[in-house]
Amino acid sequence: MITLDGKQVPWRPDMSVAQLLAYVEKPEQVAVIRLNGKLVSRPVFEATAVPDNAEVVLIPMIAGG
């Protein structure tokens, strides 16, 4: 299992961050995640593996002025 923003989601072998975002309501708004304390940005979501028992925190894009 993976903890995704405080909720438990199932883990699969070879799961990438991009695949994990299928559990998110608006994945296009996620710019960065924190995976077990390390920041991972959108350009490497597809290539970044999510280990079993990982803790993932979503960090959305924020616009302002």
PDB file of N, CA, C, O and CB in Angstrom:
ATOM      1  N   MET A   1       0.832  -1.192   0.000  1.00  0.00           N
ATOM      2  CA  MET A   1       0.000   0.000   0.000  1.00  0.00           C
ATOM      3  C   MET A   1       0.876   1.255   0.000  1.00  0.00           C
ATOM      4  O   MET A   1       2.017   1.245   0.463  1.00  0.00           O
ATOM      5  CB  MET A   1      -0.946  -0.002   1.217  1.00  0.00           C
ATOM      6  N   ILE A   2       0.315   2.306  -0.522  1.00  0.00           N
ATOM      7  CA  ILE A   2       0.976   3.607  -0.589  1.00  0.00           C
ATOM      8  C   ILE A   2       0.090   4.612   0.134  1.00  0.00           C
ATOM      9  O   ILE A   2      -1.135   4.543   0.041  1.00  0.00           O
ATOM     10  CB  ILE A   2       1.244   4.047  -2.076  1.00  0.00           C
ATOM     11  N   THR A   3       0.697   5.531   0.843  1.00  0.00           N
ATOM     12  CA  THR A   3      -0.059   6.627   1.441  1.00  0.00           C
ATOM     13  C   THR A   3       0.029   7.816   0.495  1.00  0.00           C
ATOM     14  O   THR A   3       1.108   8.367   0.277  1.00  0.00           O
ATOM     15  CB  THR A   3       0.482   6.993   2.872  1.00  0.00           C
ATOM     16  N   LEU A   4      -1.101   8.203  -0.060  1.00  0.00           N
ATOM     17  CA  LEU A   4      -1.183   9.302  -1.019  1.00  0.00           C
ATOM     18  C   LEU A   4      -2.016  10.407  -0.389  1.00  0.00           C
ATOM     19  O   LEU A   4      -3.239  10.295  -0.298  1.00  0.00           O
ATOM     20  CB  LEU A   4      -1.801   8.833  -2.385  1.00  0.00           C
ATOM     21  N   ASP A   5      -1.358  11.469   0.043  1.00  0.00           N
ATOM     22  CA  ASP A   5      -2.052  12.574   0.729  1.00  0.00           C
ATOM     23  C   ASP A   5      -2.922  12.072   1.876  1.00  0.00           C
ATOM     24  O   ASP A   5      -4.058  12.514   2.049  1.00  0.00           O
ATOM     25  CB  ASP A   5      -2.915  13.358  -0.264  1.00  0.00           C
ATOM     26  N   GLY A   6      -2.375  11.148   2.653  1.00  0.00           N
ATOM     27  CA  GLY A   6      -3.068  10.649   3.827  1.00  0.00           C
ATOM     28  C   GLY A   6      -4.033   9.509   3.583  1.00  0.00           C
ATOM     29  O   GLY A   6      -4.593   8.975   4.540  1.00  0.00           O
ATOM     30  N   LYS A   7      -4.250   9.114   2.329  1.00  0.00           N
ATOM     31  CA  LYS A   7      -5.163   8.021   2.000  1.00  0.00           C
ATOM     32  C   LYS A   7      -4.367   6.822   1.502  1.00  0.00           C
ATOM     33  O   LYS A   7      -3.336   6.978   0.848  1.00  0.00           O
ATOM     34  CB  LYS A   7      -6.200   8.466   0.937  1.00  0.00           C
ATOM     35  N   GLN A   8      -4.846   5.644   1.812  1.00  0.00           N
ATOM     36  CA  GLN A   8      -4.194   4.418   1.364  1.00  0.00           C
ATOM     37  C   GLN A   8      -4.657   4.065  -0.052  1.00  0.00           C
ATOM     38  O   GLN A   8      -5.856   4.040  -0.332  1.00  0.00           O
ATOM     39  CB  GLN A   8      -4.493   3.254   2.341  1.00  0.00           C
ATOM     40  N   VAL A   9      -3.700   3.795  -0.937  1.00  0.00           N
ATOM     41  CA  VAL A   9      -4.007   3.336  -2.293  1.00  0.00           C
ATOM     42  C   VAL A   9      -3.165   2.096  -2.567  1.00  0.00           C
ATOM     43  O   VAL A   9      -2.076   1.958  -2.011  1.00  0.00           O
ATOM     44  CB  VAL A   9      -3.731   4.461  -3.363  1.00  0.00           C
ATOM     45  N   PRO A  10      -3.656   1.185  -3.420  1.00  0.00           N
ATOM     46  CA  PRO A  10      -2.912  -0.032  -3.690  1.00  0.00           C
ATOM     47  C   PRO A  10      -1.619   0.243  -4.458  1.00  0.00           C
ATOM     48  O   PRO A  10      -1.546   1.153  -5.284  1.00  0.00           O
ATOM     49  CB  PRO A  10      -3.775  -1.002  -4.465  1.00  0.00           C
ATOM     50  N   TRP A  11      -0.616  -0.559  -4.165  1.00  0.00           N
ATOM     51  CA  TRP A  11       0.674  -0.470  -4.849  1.00  0.00           C
ATOM     52  C   TRP A  11       0.777  -1.610  -5.847  1.00  0.00           C
ATOM     53  O   TRP A  11       0.256  -2.699  -5.607  1.00  0.00           O
ATOM     54  CB  TRP A  11       1.856  -0.513  -3.835  1.00  0.00           C
ATOM     55  N   ARG A  12       1.447  -1.365  -6.965  1.00  0.00           N
ATOM     56  CA  ARG A  12       1.725  -2.395  -7.963  1.00  0.00           C
ATOM     57  C   ARG A  12       3.214  -2.387  -8.264  1.00  0.00           C
ATOM     58  O   ARG A  12       3.831  -1.322  -8.268  1.00  0.00           O
ATOM     59  CB  ARG A  12       0.894  -2.167  -9.261  1.00  0.00           C
ATOM     60  N   PRO A  13       3.801  -3.540  -8.515  1.00  0.00           N
ATOM     61  CA  PRO A  13       5.215  -3.560  -8.904  1.00  0.00           C
ATOM     62  C   PRO A  13       5.422  -2.707 -10.156  1.00  0.00           C
ATOM     63  O   PRO A  13       4.564  -2.674 -11.038  1.00  0.00           O
ATOM     64  CB  PRO A  13       5.700  -5.017  -9.153  1.00  0.00           C
ATOM     65  N   ASP A  14       6.528  -2.039 -10.228  1.00  0.00           N
ATOM     66  CA  ASP A  14       6.887  -1.180 -11.369  1.00  0.00           C
ATOM     67  C   ASP A  14       5.961   0.020 -11.532  1.00  0.00           C
ATOM     68  O   ASP A  14       5.858   0.574 -12.626  1.00  0.00           O
ATOM     69  CB  ASP A  14       6.875  -1.989 -12.645  1.00  0.00           C
ATOM     70  N   MET A  15       5.291   0.428 -10.465  1.00  0.00           N
ATOM     71  CA  MET A  15       4.409   1.594 -10.531  1.00  0.00           C
ATOM     72  C   MET A  15       5.242   2.870 -10.608  1.00  0.00           C
ATOM     73  O   MET A  15       6.187   3.056  -9.841  1.00  0.00           O
ATOM     74  CB  MET A  15       3.461   1.637  -9.305  1.00  0.00           C
ATOM     75  N   SER A  16       4.880   3.735 -11.536  1.00  0.00           N
ATOM     76  CA  SER A  16       5.552   5.036 -11.665  1.00  0.00           C
ATOM     77  C   SER A  16       4.694   6.111 -11.008  1.00  0.00           C
ATOM     78  O   SER A  16       3.527   5.883 -10.691  1.00  0.00           O
ATOM     79  CB  SER A  16       5.819   5.386 -13.164  1.00  0.00           C
ATOM     80  N   VAL A  17       5.279   7.264 -10.813  1.00  0.00           N
ATOM     81  CA  VAL A  17       4.522   8.404 -10.276  1.00  0.00           C
ATOM     82  C   VAL A  17       3.370   8.735 -11.228  1.00  0.00           C
ATOM     83  O   VAL A  17       2.260   9.023 -10.779  1.00  0.00           O
ATOM     84  CB  VAL A  17       5.450   9.652 -10.076  1.00  0.00           C
ATOM     85  N   ALA A  18       3.627   8.695 -12.531  1.00  0.00           N
ATOM     86  CA  ALA A  18       2.572   8.999 -13.505  1.00  0.00           C
ATOM     87  C   ALA A  18       1.394   8.043 -13.347  1.00  0.00           C
ATOM     88  O   ALA A  18       0.243   8.472 -13.432  1.00  0.00           O
ATOM     89  CB  ALA A  18       3.125   8.923 -14.940  1.00  0.00           C
ATOM     90  N   GLN A  19       1.658   6.757 -13.120  1.00  0.00           N
ATOM     91  CA  GLN A  19       0.580   5.786 -12.927  1.00  0.00           C
ATOM     92  C   GLN A  19      -0.151   6.027 -11.609  1.00  0.00           C
ATOM     93  O   GLN A  19      -1.369   5.864 -11.532  1.00  0.00           O
ATOM     94  CB  GLN A  19       1.136   4.359 -12.966  1.00  0.00           C
ATOM     95  N   LEU A  20       0.579   6.407 -10.593  1.00  0.00           N
ATOM     96  CA  LEU A  20      -0.031   6.694  -9.298  1.00  0.00           C
ATOM     97  C   LEU A  20      -1.021   7.855  -9.394  1.00  0.00           C
ATOM     98  O   LEU A  20      -2.025   7.878  -8.681  1.00  0.00           O
ATOM     99  CB  LEU A  20       1.050   7.011  -8.263  1.00  0.00           C
ATOM    100  N   LEU A  21      -0.743   8.805 -10.264  1.00  0.00           N
ATOM    101  CA  LEU A  21      -1.622   9.970 -10.400  1.00  0.00           C
ATOM    102  C   LEU A  21      -2.994   9.620 -10.966  1.00  0.00           C
ATOM    103  O   LEU A  21      -3.884  10.471 -10.989  1.00  0.00           O
ATOM    104  CB  LEU A  21      -0.967  11.002 -11.282  1.00  0.00           C
ATOM    105  N   ALA A  22      -3.179   8.386 -11.420  1.00  0.00           N
ATOM    106  CA  ALA A  22      -4.502   7.944 -11.870  1.00  0.00           C
ATOM    107  C   ALA A  22      -5.493   7.955 -10.707  1.00  0.00           C
ATOM    108  O   ALA A  22      -6.704   7.975 -10.930  1.00  0.00           O
ATOM    109  CB  ALA A  22      -4.421   6.530 -12.489  1.00  0.00           C
ATOM    110  N   TYR A  23      -4.993   7.943  -9.470  1.00  0.00           N
ATOM    111  CA  TYR A  23      -5.847   7.963  -8.280  1.00  0.00           C
ATOM    112  C   TYR A  23      -6.209   9.385  -7.846  1.00  0.00           C
ATOM    113  O   TYR A  23      -6.921   9.568  -6.858  1.00  0.00           O
ATOM    114  CB  TYR A  23      -5.155   7.242  -7.135  1.00  0.00           C
ATOM    115  N   VAL A  24      -5.729  10.383  -8.571  1.00  0.00           N
ATOM    116  CA  VAL A  24      -5.930  11.781  -8.204  1.00  0.00           C
ATOM    117  C   VAL A  24      -7.034  12.377  -9.066  1.00  0.00           C
ATOM    118  O   VAL A  24      -7.118  12.090 -10.261  1.00  0.00           O
ATOM    119  CB  VAL A  24      -4.616  12.591  -8.358  1.00  0.00           C
ATOM    120  N   GLU A  25      -7.887  13.213  -8.459  1.00  0.00           N
ATOM    121  CA  GLU A  25      -9.022  13.800  -9.182  1.00  0.00           C
ATOM    122  C   GLU A  25      -8.575  14.701 -10.340  1.00  0.00           C
ATOM    123  O   GLU A  25      -9.120  14.590 -11.438  1.00  0.00           O
ATOM    124  CB  GLU A  25      -9.891  14.600  -8.218  1.00  0.00           C
ATOM    125  N   LYS A  26      -7.602  15.584 -10.122  1.00  0.00           N
ATOM    126  CA  LYS A  26      -7.132  16.488 -11.174  1.00  0.00           C
ATOM    127  C   LYS A  26      -5.609  16.388 -11.288  1.00  0.00           C
ATOM    128  O   LYS A  26      -4.892  17.274 -10.823  1.00  0.00           O
ATOM    129  CB  LYS A  26      -7.566  17.959 -10.880  1.00  0.00           C
ATOM    130  N   PRO A  27      -5.117  15.311 -11.905  1.00  0.00           N
ATOM    131  CA  PRO A  27      -3.666  15.099 -11.954  1.00  0.00           C
ATOM    132  C   PRO A  27      -2.903  16.182 -12.713  1.00  0.00           C
ATOM    133  O   PRO A  27      -1.716  16.389 -12.463  1.00  0.00           O
ATOM    134  CB  PRO A  27      -3.380  13.773 -12.582  1.00  0.00           C
ATOM    135  N   GLU A  28      -3.564  16.869 -13.627  1.00  0.00           N
ATOM    136  CA  GLU A  28      -2.884  17.912 -14.405  1.00  0.00           C
ATOM    137  C   GLU A  28      -2.483  19.100 -13.533  1.00  0.00           C
ATOM    138  O   GLU A  28      -1.642  19.903 -13.938  1.00  0.00           O
ATOM    139  CB  GLU A  28      -3.784  18.389 -15.546  1.00  0.00           C
ATOM    140  N   GLN A  29      -3.067  19.223 -12.354  1.00  0.00           N
ATOM    141  CA  GLN A  29      -2.733  20.329 -11.458  1.00  0.00           C
ATOM    142  C   GLN A  29      -1.550  20.017 -10.536  1.00  0.00           C
ATOM    143  O   GLN A  29      -1.090  20.886  -9.795  1.00  0.00           O
ATOM    144  CB  GLN A  29      -3.940  20.689 -10.625  1.00  0.00           C
ATOM    145  N   VAL A  30      -1.066  18.780 -10.584  1.00  0.00           N
ATOM    146  CA  VAL A  30       0.056  18.384  -9.728  1.00  0.00           C
ATOM    147  C   VAL A  30       1.361  18.688 -10.452  1.00  0.00           C
ATOM    148  O   VAL A  30       1.663  18.080 -11.479  1.00  0.00           O
ATOM    149  CB  VAL A  30      -0.028  16.871  -9.350  1.00  0.00           C
ATOM    150  N   ALA A  31       2.128  19.620  -9.921  1.00  0.00           N
ATOM    151  CA  ALA A  31       3.392  20.027 -10.535  1.00  0.00           C
ATOM    152  C   ALA A  31       4.573  19.274  -9.946  1.00  0.00           C
ATOM    153  O   ALA A  31       5.547  18.975 -10.638  1.00  0.00           O
ATOM    154  CB  ALA A  31       3.602  21.522 -10.368  1.00  0.00           C
ATOM    155  N   VAL A  32       4.473  18.973  -8.662  1.00  0.00           N
ATOM    156  CA  VAL A  32       5.565  18.344  -7.921  1.00  0.00           C
ATOM    157  C   VAL A  32       4.943  17.418  -6.881  1.00  0.00           C
ATOM    158  O   VAL A  32       3.853  17.680  -6.375  1.00  0.00           O
ATOM    159  CB  VAL A  32       6.502  19.418  -7.245  1.00  0.00           C
ATOM    160  N   ILE A  33       5.650  16.330  -6.569  1.00  0.00           N
ATOM    161  CA  ILE A  33       5.239  15.500  -5.447  1.00  0.00           C
ATOM    162  C   ILE A  33       6.424  15.365  -4.489  1.00  0.00           C
ATOM    163  O   ILE A  33       7.576  15.594  -4.859  1.00  0.00           O
ATOM    164  CB  ILE A  33       4.739  14.097  -5.932  1.00  0.00           C
ATOM    165  N   ARG A  34       6.114  14.995  -3.274  1.00  0.00           N
ATOM    166  CA  ARG A  34       7.164  14.641  -2.326  1.00  0.00           C
ATOM    167  C   ARG A  34       7.029  13.139  -2.112  1.00  0.00           C
ATOM    168  O   ARG A  34       6.034  12.667  -1.563  1.00  0.00           O
ATOM    169  CB  ARG A  34       7.049  15.458  -0.956  1.00  0.00           C
ATOM    170  N   LEU A  35       8.038  12.396  -2.550  1.00  0.00           N
ATOM    171  CA  LEU A  35       8.059  10.941  -2.473  1.00  0.00           C
ATOM    172  C   LEU A  35       9.056  10.531  -1.405  1.00  0.00           C
ATOM    173  O   LEU A  35      10.267  10.636  -1.599  1.00  0.00           O
ATOM    174  CB  LEU A  35       8.420  10.305  -3.847  1.00  0.00           C
ATOM    175  N   ASN A  36       8.544  10.067  -0.282  1.00  0.00           N
ATOM    176  CA  ASN A  36       9.407   9.693   0.853  1.00  0.00           C
ATOM    177  C   ASN A  36      10.385  10.810   1.200  1.00  0.00           C
ATOM    178  O   ASN A  36      11.556  10.558   1.487  1.00  0.00           O
ATOM    179  CB  ASN A  36      10.182   8.403   0.535  1.00  0.00           C
ATOM    180  N   GLY A  37       9.891  12.049   1.170  1.00  0.00           N
ATOM    181  CA  GLY A  37      10.696  13.199   1.569  1.00  0.00           C
ATOM    182  C   GLY A  37      11.500  13.855   0.467  1.00  0.00           C
ATOM    183  O   GLY A  37      12.080  14.917   0.691  1.00  0.00           O
ATOM    184  N   LYS A  38      11.558  13.253  -0.732  1.00  0.00           N
ATOM    185  CA  LYS A  38      12.318  13.837  -1.844  1.00  0.00           C
ATOM    186  C   LYS A  38      11.355  14.447  -2.866  1.00  0.00           C
ATOM    187  O   LYS A  38      10.329  13.851  -3.194  1.00  0.00           O
ATOM    188  CB  LYS A  38      13.223  12.762  -2.521  1.00  0.00           C
ATOM    189  N   LEU A  39      11.690  15.627  -3.359  1.00  0.00           N
ATOM    190  CA  LEU A  39      10.848  16.291  -4.357  1.00  0.00           C
ATOM    191  C   LEU A  39      11.075  15.689  -5.735  1.00  0.00           C
ATOM    192  O   LEU A  39      12.209  15.434  -6.139  1.00  0.00           O
ATOM    193  CB  LEU A  39      11.130  17.802  -4.387  1.00  0.00           C
ATOM    194  N   VAL A  40       9.975  15.467  -6.450  1.00  0.00           N
ATOM    195  CA  VAL A  40      10.007  14.929  -7.810  1.00  0.00           C
ATOM    196  C   VAL A  40       9.115  15.824  -8.652  1.00  0.00           C
ATOM    197  O   VAL A  40       7.962  16.057  -8.288  1.00  0.00           O
ATOM    198  CB  VAL A  40       9.535  13.416  -7.865  1.00  0.00           C
ATOM    199  N   SER A  41       9.627  16.336  -9.782  1.00  0.00           N
ATOM    200  CA  SER A  41       8.840  17.239 -10.626  1.00  0.00           C
ATOM    201  C   SER A  41       8.253  16.510 -11.838  1.00  0.00           C
ATOM    202  O   SER A  41       8.695  15.422 -12.207  1.00  0.00           O
ATOM    203  CB  SER A  41       9.707  18.413 -11.093  1.00  0.00           C
ATOM    204  N   ARG A  42       7.266  17.131 -12.431  1.00  0.00           N
ATOM    205  CA  ARG A  42       6.506  16.540 -13.539  1.00  0.00           C
ATOM    206  C   ARG A  42       7.366  15.958 -14.664  1.00  0.00           C
ATOM    207  O   ARG A  42       7.015  14.894 -15.174  1.00  0.00           O
ATOM    208  CB  ARG A  42       5.597  17.573 -14.113  1.00  0.00           C
ATOM    209  N   PRO A  43       8.456  16.582 -15.077  1.00  0.00           N
ATOM    210  CA  PRO A  43       9.214  16.003 -16.202  1.00  0.00           C
ATOM    211  C   PRO A  43       9.717  14.573 -15.968  1.00  0.00           C
ATOM    212  O   PRO A  43      10.007  13.861 -16.930  1.00  0.00           O
ATOM    213  CB  PRO A  43      10.390  16.881 -16.506  1.00  0.00           C
ATOM    214  N   VAL A  44       9.822  14.150 -14.729  1.00  0.00           N
ATOM    215  CA  VAL A  44      10.333  12.795 -14.464  1.00  0.00           C
ATOM    216  C   VAL A  44       9.292  11.886 -13.803  1.00  0.00           C
ATOM    217  O   VAL A  44       9.656  10.841 -13.263  1.00  0.00           O
ATOM    218  CB  VAL A  44      11.567  12.874 -13.578  1.00  0.00           C
ATOM    219  N   PHE A  45       8.017  12.255 -13.832  1.00  0.00           N
ATOM    220  CA  PHE A  45       6.968  11.421 -13.242  1.00  0.00           C
ATOM    221  C   PHE A  45       6.938  10.028 -13.872  1.00  0.00           C
ATOM    222  O   PHE A  45       6.808   9.031 -13.162  1.00  0.00           O
ATOM    223  CB  PHE A  45       5.605  12.095 -13.403  1.00  0.00           C
ATOM    224  N   GLU A  46       7.056   9.956 -15.186  1.00  0.00           N
ATOM    225  CA  GLU A  46       6.977   8.674 -15.898  1.00  0.00           C
ATOM    226  C   GLU A  46       8.148   7.758 -15.551  1.00  0.00           C
ATOM    227  O   GLU A  46       7.983   6.539 -15.494  1.00  0.00           O
ATOM    228  CB  GLU A  46       6.938   8.911 -17.407  1.00  0.00           C
ATOM    229  N   ALA A  47       9.309   8.325 -15.324  1.00  0.00           N
ATOM    230  CA  ALA A  47      10.519   7.535 -15.085  1.00  0.00           C
ATOM    231  C   ALA A  47      10.791   7.259 -13.609  1.00  0.00           C
ATOM    232  O   ALA A  47      11.736   6.538 -13.289  1.00  0.00           O
ATOM    233  CB  ALA A  47      11.701   8.240 -15.676  1.00  0.00           C
ATOM    234  N   THR A  48       9.987   7.812 -12.703  1.00  0.00           N
ATOM    235  CA  THR A  48      10.239   7.656 -11.277  1.00  0.00           C
ATOM    236  C   THR A  48       9.366   6.547 -10.698  1.00  0.00           C
ATOM    237  O   THR A  48       8.138   6.623 -10.742  1.00  0.00           O
ATOM    238  CB  THR A  48       9.986   8.979 -10.537  1.00  0.00           C
ATOM    239  N   ALA A  49      10.014   5.516 -10.155  1.00  0.00           N
ATOM    240  CA  ALA A  49       9.302   4.386  -9.558  1.00  0.00           C
ATOM    241  C   ALA A  49       8.823   4.752  -8.152  1.00  0.00           C
ATOM    242  O   ALA A  49       9.477   5.500  -7.427  1.00  0.00           O
ATOM    243  CB  ALA A  49      10.210   3.131  -9.510  1.00  0.00           C
ATOM    244  N   VAL A  50       7.674   4.209  -7.796  1.00  0.00           N
ATOM    245  CA  VAL A  50       7.110   4.402  -6.457  1.00  0.00           C
ATOM    246  C   VAL A  50       7.268   3.076  -5.705  1.00  0.00           C
ATOM    247  O   VAL A  50       6.670   2.074  -6.095  1.00  0.00           O
ATOM    248  CB  VAL A  50       5.586   4.859  -6.521  1.00  0.00           C
ATOM    249  N   PRO A  51       8.063   3.062  -4.636  1.00  0.00           N
ATOM    250  CA  PRO A  51       8.242   1.814  -3.890  1.00  0.00           C
ATOM    251  C   PRO A  51       7.025   1.500  -3.014  1.00  0.00           C
ATOM    252  O   PRO A  51       6.248   2.384  -2.655  1.00  0.00           O
ATOM    253  CB  PRO A  51       9.501   1.896  -3.021  1.00  0.00           C
ATOM    254  N   ASP A  52       6.888   0.221  -2.686  1.00  0.00           N
ATOM    255  CA  ASP A  52       5.822  -0.188  -1.769  1.00  0.00           C
ATOM    256  C   ASP A  52       6.014   0.525  -0.431  1.00  0.00           C
ATOM    257  O   ASP A  52       7.143   0.780  -0.011  1.00  0.00           O
ATOM    258  CB  ASP A  52       5.812  -1.740  -1.575  1.00  0.00           C
ATOM    259  N   ASN A  53       4.922   0.838   0.222  1.00  0.00           N
ATOM    260  CA  ASN A  53       4.914   1.540   1.510  1.00  0.00           C
ATOM    261  C   ASN A  53       5.418   2.979   1.419  1.00  0.00           C
ATOM    262  O   ASN A  53       5.832   3.555   2.425  1.00  0.00           O
ATOM    263  CB  ASN A  53       5.755   0.782   2.504  1.00  0.00           C
ATOM    264  N   ALA A  54       5.385   3.555   0.232  1.00  0.00           N
ATOM    265  CA  ALA A  54       5.839   4.938   0.051  1.00  0.00           C
ATOM    266  C   ALA A  54       4.820   5.908   0.632  1.00  0.00           C
ATOM    267  O   ALA A  54       3.630   5.614   0.737  1.00  0.00           O
ATOM    268  CB  ALA A  54       6.077   5.245  -1.445  1.00  0.00           C
ATOM    269  N   GLU A  55       5.337   7.076   1.005  1.00  0.00           N
ATOM    270  CA  GLU A  55       4.470   8.171   1.421  1.00  0.00           C
ATOM    271  C   GLU A  55       4.614   9.262   0.364  1.00  0.00           C
ATOM    272  O   GLU A  55       5.708   9.765   0.108  1.00  0.00           O
ATOM    273  CB  GLU A  55       4.839   8.703   2.871  1.00  0.00           C
ATOM    274  N   VAL A  56       3.480   9.615  -0.241  1.00  0.00           N
ATOM    275  CA  VAL A  56       3.468  10.590  -1.332  1.00  0.00           C
ATOM    276  C   VAL A  56       2.575  11.757  -0.953  1.00  0.00           C
ATOM    277  O   VAL A  56       1.434  11.575  -0.530  1.00  0.00           O
ATOM    278  CB  VAL A  56       2.987   9.943  -2.657  1.00  0.00           C
ATOM    279  N   VAL A  57       3.115  12.962  -1.112  1.00  0.00           N
ATOM    280  CA  VAL A  57       2.367  14.192  -0.865  1.00  0.00           C
ATOM    281  C   VAL A  57       2.316  14.972  -2.165  1.00  0.00           C
ATOM    282  O   VAL A  57       3.353  15.227  -2.777  1.00  0.00           O
ATOM    283  CB  VAL A  57       3.014  15.044   0.283  1.00  0.00           C
ATOM    284  N   LEU A  58       1.125  15.350  -2.590  1.00  0.00           N
ATOM    285  CA  LEU A  58       0.938  16.120  -3.817  1.00  0.00           C
ATOM    286  C   LEU A  58       1.167  17.599  -3.555  1.00  0.00           C
ATOM    287  O   LEU A  58       0.727  18.136  -2.538  1.00  0.00           O
ATOM    288  CB  LEU A  58      -0.468  15.892  -4.391  1.00  0.00           C
ATOM    289  N   ILE A  59       1.853  18.247  -4.473  1.00  0.00           N
ATOM    290  CA  ILE A  59       2.101  19.688  -4.361  1.00  0.00           C
ATOM    291  C   ILE A  59       1.558  20.322  -5.650  1.00  0.00           C
ATOM    292  O   ILE A  59       2.194  20.213  -6.699  1.00  0.00           O
ATOM    293  CB  ILE A  59       3.660  20.012  -4.148  1.00  0.00           C
ATOM    294  N   PRO A  60       0.404  20.977  -5.589  1.00  0.00           N
ATOM    295  CA  PRO A  60      -0.218  21.516  -6.794  1.00  0.00           C
ATOM    296  C   PRO A  60       0.465  22.796  -7.290  1.00  0.00           C
ATOM    297  O   PRO A  60       1.189  23.472  -6.559  1.00  0.00           O
ATOM    298  CB  PRO A  60      -1.684  21.791  -6.532  1.00  0.00           C
ATOM    299  N   MET A  61       0.197  23.094  -8.574  1.00  0.00           N
ATOM    300  CA  MET A  61       0.659  24.353  -9.144  1.00  0.00           C
ATOM    301  C   MET A  61      -0.105  25.478  -8.484  1.00  0.00           C
ATOM    302  O   MET A  61      -1.293  25.351  -8.188  1.00  0.00           O
ATOM    303  CB  MET A  61       0.476  24.383 -10.689  1.00  0.00           C
ATOM    304  N   ILE A  62       0.578  26.566  -8.257  1.00  0.00           N
ATOM    305  CA  ILE A  62      -0.048  27.746  -7.664  1.00  0.00           C
ATOM    306  C   ILE A  62       0.305  28.943  -8.528  1.00  0.00           C
ATOM    307  O   ILE A  62       1.473  29.173  -8.840  1.00  0.00           O
ATOM    308  CB  ILE A  62       0.414  27.963  -6.182  1.00  0.00           C
ATOM    309  N   ALA A  63      -0.697  29.693  -8.908  1.00  0.00           N
ATOM    310  CA  ALA A  63      -0.467  30.909  -9.687  1.00  0.00           C
ATOM    311  C   ALA A  63      -0.887  32.100  -8.850  1.00  0.00           C
ATOM    312  O   ALA A  63      -1.805  32.012  -8.034  1.00  0.00           O
ATOM    313  CB  ALA A  63      -1.243  30.877 -11.040  1.00  0.00           C
ATOM    314  N   GLY A  64      -0.226  33.180  -9.053  1.00  0.00           N
ATOM    315  CA  GLY A  64      -0.594  34.365  -8.287  1.00  0.00           C
ATOM    316  C   GLY A  64       0.150  35.583  -8.810  1.00  0.00           C
ATOM    317  O   GLY A  64       0.910  35.514  -9.776  1.00  0.00           O
ATOM    318  N   GLY A  65      -0.084  36.647  -8.168  1.00  0.00           N
ATOM    319  CA  GLY A  65       0.563  37.841  -8.646  1.00  0.00           C
ATOM    320  C   GLY A  65       0.864  38.813  -7.543  1.00  0.00           C
ATOM    321  O   GLY A  65       1.417  39.883  -7.798  1.00  0.00           O
TER     322      GLY A  65
END
